[in-house]
Amino acid sequence: MKKSLQEIKSLSKIGKRLALIVDVKDYEFAELLDMAKITALLGWNFTFKNAANLSVVELQTLLSHADEDKLIFDLSCQGNLC
């Protein structure tokens, strides 16, 4: 079930580090960029599932805004989606 960016941010209130798996097909690029930017703030790890659907420029942009080692890209293709 897709969670809004605000719902994801509200999880920070639990005070624990999380590792979240997010399907890139469910979010606009701007939302993914916001997630990348909050990795340093929250200390969370994000795995972007279906990242093969993103361009190289988009992947580079996400990496440049994320905290080191906090983003994981799942580049495998699922079905006919790639």
C-alpha positions in Angstrom: 0.0 0.0 0.0 1.4 3.4 -1.0 2.1 5.8 1.8 2.3 9.5 1.2 5.5 11.3 1.8 3.9 13.0 4.8 3.0 9.6 6.3 6.5 8.3 5.7 8.0 11.4 7.5 5.5 10.9 10.4 7.1 7.5 11.1 10.2 9.4 12.3 8.2 10.1 15.5 8.9 6.6 16.7 12.5 7.5 17.1 14.0 4.4 15.5 16.0 3.9 12.3 14.0 2.3 9.6 14.8 0.6 6.3 12.0 1.2 3.8 11.3 -0.4 0.4 9.6 2.0 -1.9 8.4 1.2 -5.4 9.4 4.0 -7.7 6.3 3.5 -9.9 4.1 4.7 -7.0 5.8 8.1 -6.7 6.7 11.1 -8.7 10.4 11.9 -9.1 10.0 15.0 -6.9 8.7 12.7 -4.1 11.6 10.3 -4.6 14.0 13.2 -4.4 12.5 14.4 -1.1 13.0 10.9 0.3 16.6 10.9 -0.8 17.1 14.3 0.9 15.7 13.1 4.2 18.0 10.1 4.5 20.6 12.2 6.3 18.1 13.9 8.5 16.4 10.6 9.7 19.3 8.2 9.2 17.0 5.8 7.3 17.8 3.5 4.4 15.6 3.5 1.4 15.5 0.8 -1.2 14.0 2.0 -4.5 12.3 -1.0 -6.1 11.9 -1.0 -9.9 14.7 1.6 -10.2 15.4 0.3 -13.7 12.5 2.5 -14.7 14.5 5.6 -13.8 17.0 7.3 -16.1 20.7 7.5 -15.4 20.3 11.2 -14.7 17.5 10.6 -12.2 19.6 7.9 -10.4 22.6 10.3 -10.3 20.4 13.1 -8.9 19.0 10.9 -6.2 22.4 9.7 -5.2 23.8 13.2 -5.1 21.1 14.4 -2.6 21.1 11.3 -0.4 23.3 10.5 2.6 26.1 8.2 1.9 25.1 4.5 1.7 21.5 5.3 2.5 19.9 4.6 -0.9 19.8 1.2 -2.6 18.5 0.8 -6.1 16.8 -2.5 -7.1 17.6 -2.5 -10.8 15.9 -5.8 -11.5 13.0 -5.8 -13.9 9.6 -7.2 -12.8 7.6 -8.7 -15.6 7.2 -6.6 -18.8 7.7 -3.3 -17.0 11.3 -2.7 -18.2 
